[in-house]
Amino acid sequence: MAVPQIWAGVDIGKEHHHCVVIDAQGNRLLSRRVLNDETILLELIADVLTLSEDVLWAVDINHGGVALLIGLLLDHGQPMAYLTGRAVHQASAGYRGQGKTDAKDAFVIADQARMRNDLGRLRPGDEIAVDLRTLTRRRTDLVCDRTRQINRLRAQLLEIFPALERTVTATNRGPVMLLTAYQTSAAIRRSGVKRIETWLRNRKVRNAAAIAATAVEAAVGQQASLPGEKLAAAMVARLAKGIIALDEEIAELDALIEARFREHPHAEIIRSMPGMGTLLGAEFIAATGGDMDAFGTPDRLAGFASLAPVPRDSGRVSGNMRRPHRYHRGLLRAFYLSSMASIRSCPVSRAYYQRKRDEGKGHKQAVLALARRRANVLRAMIRDGAFYQPAPSVTLAA
């Protein structure tokens, strides 16, 4: 790889960025605070290219407010390197002065890009990968919001109707639909099993009879009316309706994710691996961009997913392995959950998992070992354009 003539480090902010350009000796050629605006950024790019067309850009953020700058640099065919914010913070301690400014951070970014040749080049990914990243990120936010809403609902219901809170499963649609109309023991007793069952059936709730019977049984066990019950019941209904709305939006997102994922050229190859369904496959593409060449080796892909431990040796201590601090949690989740699913559906994965358990590993360790092996297989499948083929069983001679 040719060595650039100049390095441009950009400290990213929401409204403004700061760019510092240095030469091979570390001398500052340009230092400028710029607005996160297309016209101003284009002027910055033109001024930097005037200094030299052989430039390497380096940034400390790879998403969010830097998206416009990355898009403009891509349009100009400019190479980019990425340093994590943690790496910039740790490197700053080696520079003179204890002060922290955007200009100093930008200089540190540029200087680190000048001295280090192990920085990965920034590859935003193709259009489908970017879309899947947006969709899966939004879905994760909605799932977290749904969990918080369920916890609030259960806490509110516990204050006025603990018997019902113990018996309903707020993660299922049927009980949540019940709570949009019935929240107090008196209201449930007045309606009775048949009326509640009919009301639930009209809203296409499964097991309507069982849900209605459980609710009435809980209502019979609580005859008391508690202070503040009316307002609390209204809050429970509001929370239940919010959960229903979140479920509908999550279902819509799932349909969008599936449709977009199937357009990716590696979609069917990824889906052929046991346990790797549409949603986990989409998260894999969103995390990696679908480009295995960006990782170089299977170990780098495994390290990016925190499936390859790193050594922490010092002095007489050797063989001390630990989990990396920097890894992609979404990619780890995709590999871990798909490995869990494959244990149930794939005899090869189940046999490998059981072998690790027989070696004395715990459940989590065995699943992670399986995930590490599956990462190698999936990378090879995408590299070769080959669908998953289970290993043939070996029959021993009698």
C-alpha positions as CSV (number, residue, x, y, z in Angstrom):
1,M,0.0,0.0,0.0
2,A,1.4,3.4,-1.0
3,V,2.2,5.9,1.8
4,P,0.1,9.1,1.5
5,Q,1.8,12.5,1.3
6,I,-0.6,14.1,3.8
7,W,-3.1,13.0,6.4
8,A,-6.3,14.7,7.2
9,G,-7.8,14.0,10.7
10,V,-11.4,15.1,11.4
11,D,-12.8,15.3,14.9
12,I,-16.5,14.8,14.3
13,G,-19.3,16.8,16.0
14,K,-23.0,17.1,15.6
15,E,-23.0,20.6,14.1
16,H,-19.3,21.3,13.5
17,H,-16.2,19.2,12.6
18,H,-12.6,20.2,13.1
19,C,-10.1,19.2,10.4
20,V,-6.3,19.2,10.8
21,V,-4.0,18.2,7.9
22,I,-0.4,17.2,8.5
23,D,2.6,16.2,6.4
24,A,5.0,13.3,6.7
25,Q,7.0,15.2,9.4
26,G,3.8,15.9,11.4
27,N,3.7,19.6,10.5
28,R,0.3,21.2,10.4
29,L,-0.7,22.4,7.0
30,L,-4.3,23.2,7.7
31,S,-6.5,23.5,10.8
32,R,-10.1,24.5,10.3
33,R,-13.4,24.3,12.1
34,V,-16.2,23.6,9.6
35,L,-20.0,23.5,9.7
36,N,-21.6,20.1,9.0
37,D,-22.9,21.5,5.7
38,E,-22.5,20.2,2.2
39,T,-21.2,23.4,0.6
40,I,-18.7,24.1,3.4
41,L,-17.5,20.4,3.5
42,L,-16.9,20.5,-0.3
43,E,-14.8,23.6,0.2
44,L,-12.8,21.8,2.8
45,I,-12.2,18.8,0.6
46,A,-11.1,21.1,-2.3
47,D,-8.7,22.9,-0.1
48,V,-7.2,19.7,1.2
49,L,-6.8,18.3,-2.3
50,T,-5.1,21.5,-3.3
51,L,-2.4,20.7,-0.8
52,S,-2.0,17.2,-2.2
53,E,-4.2,14.7,-4.0
54,D,-2.5,11.9,-2.2
55,V,-4.3,12.2,1.1
56,L,-5.6,9.7,3.7
57,W,-8.7,10.9,5.7
58,A,-9.2,9.7,9.2
59,V,-12.3,10.0,11.4
60,D,-13.2,9.0,15.0
61,I,-16.9,8.2,14.3
62,N,-18.3,6.0,11.5
63,H,-22.0,6.8,11.8
64,G,-24.4,9.6,12.6
65,G,-23.1,13.1,12.1
66,V,-20.2,12.0,9.9
67,A,-22.5,10.4,7.2
68,L,-22.5,13.6,5.0
69,L,-18.7,13.9,5.1
70,I,-18.3,10.2,4.3
71,G,-20.7,10.4,1.4
72,L,-18.9,13.4,-0.1
73,L,-15.5,11.7,0.4
74,L,-16.8,8.6,-1.4
75,D,-18.0,10.7,-4.3
76,H,-14.5,12.1,-4.6
77,G,-12.9,8.7,-4.4
78,Q,-11.1,9.5,-1.2
79,P,-9.7,6.8,1.1
80,M,-10.7,6.9,4.7
81,A,-9.5,5.3,7.9
82,Y,-11.4,4.9,11.2
83,L,-10.1,5.2,14.8
84,T,-12.4,4.5,17.7
85,G,-13.0,7.3,20.1
86,R,-11.4,5.1,22.8
87,A,-8.2,4.8,20.7
88,V,-8.1,8.6,20.2
89,H,-8.6,9.2,24.0
90,Q,-5.8,6.8,25.0
91,A,-3.5,8.2,22.3
92,S,-4.1,11.7,23.5
93,A,-2.3,10.9,26.8
94,G,1.0,10.6,24.8
95,Y,0.9,14.1,23.5
96,R,2.1,17.2,25.2
97,G,-0.4,19.1,27.4
98,Q,-3.4,17.9,29.3
99,G,-5.9,20.2,27.6
100,K,-8.6,18.8,25.3
101,T,-9.8,20.7,22.3
102,D,-11.3,19.7,19.0
103,A,-8.2,20.9,17.2
104,K,-6.0,18.7,19.4
105,D,-8.2,15.7,18.9
106,A,-8.2,16.2,15.1
107,F,-4.4,16.5,15.2
108,V,-4.1,13.2,17.2
109,I,-6.4,11.5,14.7
110,A,-4.3,12.7,11.8
111,D,-1.0,11.8,13.5
112,Q,-2.2,8.3,14.5
113,A,-3.2,7.7,10.9
114,R,0.2,8.8,9.8
115,M,2.1,6.6,12.2
116,R,-0.1,3.5,12.2
117,N,-0.5,1.1,9.3
118,D,-2.9,-1.3,11.0
119,L,-6.0,0.9,10.7
120,G,-8.8,-0.5,8.8
121,R,-10.2,1.4,5.8
122,L,-13.7,2.7,6.2
123,R,-16.1,0.8,4.0
124,P,-19.7,2.0,4.5
125,G,-21.1,-1.0,2.5
126,D,-23.6,-1.2,-0.3
127,E,-27.1,0.3,-0.4
128,I,-28.8,-2.8,0.9
129,A,-26.4,-3.1,3.8
130,V,-27.0,0.5,4.7
131,D,-30.7,0.1,4.5
132,L,-30.6,-3.0,6.7
133,R,-28.5,-1.2,9.2
134,T,-31.1,1.5,9.5
135,L,-34.0,-1.0,9.7
136,T,-32.4,-3.3,12.3
137,R,-31.3,-0.4,14.4
138,R,-34.8,0.9,14.5
139,R,-36.2,-2.5,15.3
140,T,-33.8,-2.8,18.2
141,D,-35.0,0.5,19.6
142,L,-38.7,-0.5,19.3
143,V,-38.0,-3.9,21.0
144,C,-36.3,-2.0,23.9
145,D,-39.2,0.4,24.1
146,R,-41.7,-2.5,24.2
147,T,-39.8,-4.1,27.0
148,R,-39.9,-0.9,29.0
149,Q,-43.6,-0.5,28.3
150,I,-44.3,-4.0,29.5
151,N,-42.3,-3.4,32.7
152,R,-44.2,-0.2,33.4
153,L,-47.5,-1.9,32.7
154,R,-46.8,-4.7,35.1
155,A,-45.7,-2.3,37.8
156,Q,-48.9,-0.2,37.4
157,L,-51.1,-3.3,37.3
158,L,-49.5,-4.7,40.5
159,E,-50.6,-1.6,42.4
160,I,-54.3,-2.2,41.8
161,F,-54.8,-5.8,40.7
162,P,-51.9,-8.1,41.9
163,A,-53.8,-11.3,41.2
164,L,-54.2,-10.5,37.5
165,E,-50.6,-9.3,37.3
166,R,-49.5,-12.7,38.5
167,T,-51.5,-14.7,36.0
168,V,-51.3,-12.7,32.7
169,T,-48.3,-12.9,30.4
170,A,-47.8,-9.3,29.3
171,T,-45.4,-10.4,26.5
172,N,-48.3,-12.1,24.6
173,R,-50.8,-10.2,22.5
174,G,-54.0,-11.8,24.1
175,P,-53.5,-10.6,27.7
176,V,-52.3,-7.2,26.5
177,M,-55.4,-6.8,24.4
178,L,-57.5,-7.8,27.4
179,L,-55.9,-5.0,29.4
180,T,-56.9,-2.3,26.9
181,A,-60.5,-2.7,28.0
182,Y,-60.5,-4.6,31.4
183,Q,-58.1,-3.5,34.1
184,T,-60.0,-3.8,37.4
185,S,-61.5,-6.8,39.2
186,A,-64.9,-5.1,39.4
187,A,-65.1,-4.5,35.6
188,I,-64.0,-8.1,34.9
189,R,-66.6,-9.6,37.3
190,R,-69.4,-7.5,35.8
191,S,-68.6,-8.7,32.3
192,G,-68.1,-12.4,33.1
193,V,-66.4,-15.1,31.1
194,K,-68.7,-15.2,28.1
195,R,-68.7,-11.5,27.3
196,I,-65.0,-11.1,27.7
197,E,-64.4,-14.2,25.6
198,T,-66.6,-12.8,22.8
199,W,-64.9,-9.5,23.0
200,L,-61.5,-11.1,22.6
201,R,-62.6,-13.4,19.8
202,N,-63.9,-10.3,17.9
203,R,-60.3,-9.0,18.0
204,K,-58.9,-12.3,16.8
205,V,-57.2,-13.2,20.0
206,R,-56.0,-16.8,20.3
207,N,-57.1,-18.9,23.4
208,A,-59.8,-16.3,24.2
209,A,-61.7,-18.7,26.4
210,A,-58.6,-19.5,28.6
211,I,-57.6,-15.8,28.9
212,A,-61.2,-14.8,29.9
213,A,-61.5,-17.6,32.4
214,T,-58.1,-16.8,34.0
215,A,-59.1,-13.1,34.3
216,V,-62.4,-13.8,35.9
217,E,-60.8,-16.3,38.3
218,A,-58.4,-13.6,39.4
219,A,-61.2,-11.0,39.7
220,V,-63.2,-13.3,42.0
221,G,-60.2,-13.6,44.3
222,Q,-60.0,-9.8,44.8
223,Q,-63.2,-8.0,45.9
224,A,-61.5,-4.9,47.3
225,S,-61.3,-1.6,45.4
226,L,-58.1,0.3,46.1
227,P,-57.5,4.1,46.3
228,G,-56.5,5.6,42.9
229,E,-57.8,2.6,41.1
230,K,-59.6,4.6,38.4
231,L,-56.7,6.6,37.3
232,A,-54.3,3.7,37.5
233,A,-56.6,1.6,35.4
234,A,-56.6,4.3,32.7
235,M,-52.8,4.3,32.8
236,V,-52.8,0.5,32.4
237,A,-55.1,0.8,29.3
238,R,-52.8,3.5,27.8
239,L,-49.7,1.4,28.3
240,A,-51.4,-1.7,26.9
241,K,-52.5,0.2,23.8
242,G,-48.9,1.5,23.4
243,I,-47.6,-2.1,23.5
244,I,-50.1,-3.1,20.8
245,A,-49.0,-0.2,18.6
246,L,-45.3,-1.2,19.1
247,D,-46.1,-4.8,18.1
248,E,-47.7,-3.5,14.9
249,E,-44.8,-1.3,14.0
250,I,-42.3,-4.1,14.8
251,A,-44.3,-6.4,12.5
252,E,-44.2,-3.8,9.7
253,L,-40.4,-3.5,10.2
254,D,-40.0,-7.2,10.0
255,A,-41.7,-7.3,6.6
256,L,-39.5,-4.4,5.4
257,I,-36.3,-6.2,6.7
258,E,-37.3,-9.5,5.0
259,A,-38.0,-7.8,1.7
260,R,-34.8,-5.8,1.7
261,F,-32.6,-8.7,2.9
262,R,-33.8,-11.0,0.1
263,E,-32.5,-8.5,-2.4
264,H,-28.9,-9.0,-1.1
265,P,-26.8,-11.3,-3.3
266,H,-25.7,-13.4,-0.3
267,A,-29.2,-13.7,1.2
268,E,-29.9,-17.3,0.2
269,I,-26.4,-18.4,1.1
270,I,-26.7,-17.0,4.6
271,R,-30.2,-18.4,5.0
272,S,-29.0,-21.9,4.1
273,M,-26.9,-22.0,7.3
274,P,-29.0,-23.7,10.0
275,G,-30.3,-21.2,12.6
276,M,-29.5,-18.2,10.5
277,G,-33.0,-16.9,9.6
278,T,-34.0,-13.7,7.9
279,L,-33.7,-11.4,10.9
280,L,-30.4,-12.7,12.1
281,G,-29.1,-12.8,8.5
282,A,-30.1,-9.1,8.1
283,E,-28.3,-8.2,11.3
284,F,-25.2,-10.0,10.0
285,I,-25.3,-8.0,6.7
286,A,-25.9,-4.8,8.7
287,A,-22.9,-5.4,10.9
288,T,-20.4,-6.6,8.2
289,G,-21.8,-5.0,5.0
290,G,-21.7,-8.5,3.5
291,D,-18.1,-7.9,2.3
292,M,-15.9,-10.6,3.8
293,D,-12.8,-9.2,2.0
294,A,-12.9,-6.3,4.5
295,F,-11.9,-8.7,7.3
296,G,-9.1,-10.4,5.5
297,T,-8.9,-13.5,7.7
298,P,-11.5,-15.6,9.7
299,D,-9.8,-14.5,12.9
300,R,-10.5,-10.9,12.2
301,L,-14.2,-11.6,11.6
302,A,-14.3,-13.6,14.8
303,G,-12.5,-10.9,16.7
304,F,-15.0,-8.3,15.4
305,A,-17.8,-10.5,16.9
306,S,-15.9,-11.1,20.1
307,L,-15.6,-14.8,19.4
308,A,-11.8,-14.8,19.4
309,P,-10.3,-14.1,22.9
310,V,-7.2,-11.9,23.1
311,P,-4.1,-12.7,25.3
312,R,-3.4,-10.6,28.4
313,D,0.0,-11.8,29.4
314,S,2.6,-10.0,31.5
315,G,5.8,-11.2,33.1
316,R,5.3,-14.7,34.4
317,V,1.6,-14.7,33.6
318,S,0.9,-16.4,30.3
319,G,-2.1,-18.0,28.6
320,N,-4.4,-15.5,30.2
321,M,-7.2,-14.9,27.7
322,R,-10.0,-12.3,27.8
323,R,-12.8,-11.0,25.7
324,P,-11.9,-8.0,23.6
325,H,-13.2,-4.6,24.8
326,R,-14.0,-3.5,21.3
327,Y,-16.4,-5.7,19.3
328,H,-19.8,-5.4,17.5
329,R,-22.5,-6.5,19.8
330,G,-25.1,-6.9,17.0
331,L,-22.8,-9.3,15.2
332,L,-22.1,-11.3,18.4
333,R,-25.9,-11.5,19.0
334,A,-26.5,-12.8,15.5
335,F,-23.9,-15.6,15.8
336,Y,-24.9,-16.5,19.4
337,L,-28.6,-16.7,18.8
338,S,-28.2,-18.5,15.4
339,S,-25.9,-21.0,17.2
340,M,-28.5,-21.6,19.9
341,A,-31.1,-22.3,17.2
342,S,-28.8,-24.6,15.3
343,I,-28.4,-26.8,18.3
344,R,-32.0,-27.7,18.1
345,S,-32.3,-28.0,14.3
346,C,-28.9,-29.2,13.1
347,P,-27.4,-32.6,14.1
348,V,-23.9,-31.4,13.3
349,S,-24.1,-28.4,15.5
350,R,-25.8,-30.4,18.2
351,A,-23.0,-33.0,18.1
352,Y,-20.3,-30.3,18.3
353,Y,-22.0,-28.5,21.2
354,Q,-22.3,-31.8,23.1
355,R,-18.6,-32.6,22.5
356,K,-17.7,-29.2,24.1
357,R,-20.0,-29.9,27.0
358,D,-18.4,-33.3,27.5
359,E,-15.0,-31.6,27.6
360,G,-16.2,-29.7,30.7
361,K,-17.2,-26.4,29.1
362,G,-20.4,-24.7,30.4
363,H,-23.4,-24.0,28.3
364,K,-22.3,-20.5,27.3
365,Q,-18.8,-21.5,26.6
366,A,-20.0,-24.3,24.4
367,V,-22.3,-22.1,22.4
368,L,-19.6,-19.5,21.9
369,A,-17.2,-22.2,20.7
370,L,-19.9,-23.3,18.2
371,A,-20.5,-19.7,17.1
372,R,-16.7,-19.4,16.5
373,R,-16.8,-22.4,14.2
374,R,-19.9,-21.3,12.4
375,A,-18.3,-17.9,11.8
376,N,-15.5,-19.6,9.9
377,V,-18.0,-21.7,7.9
378,L,-20.2,-18.7,7.0
379,R,-17.3,-16.7,5.8
380,A,-16.1,-19.5,3.6
381,M,-19.6,-20.0,2.2
382,I,-19.9,-16.3,1.2
383,R,-16.3,-16.3,-0.2
384,D,-17.0,-19.4,-2.4
385,G,-20.6,-18.6,-3.2
386,A,-21.6,-22.0,-1.8
387,F,-24.7,-23.1,0.1
388,Y,-24.4,-24.9,3.4
389,Q,-23.7,-28.6,3.1
390,P,-23.8,-30.7,6.3
391,A,-20.8,-32.9,6.9
392,P,-21.5,-36.5,5.7
393,S,-21.9,-38.9,8.5
394,V,-19.1,-41.5,8.9
395,T,-20.1,-45.1,9.3
396,L,-17.5,-47.2,11.1
397,A,-16.9,-50.7,9.8
398,A,-18.1,-53.5,12.0
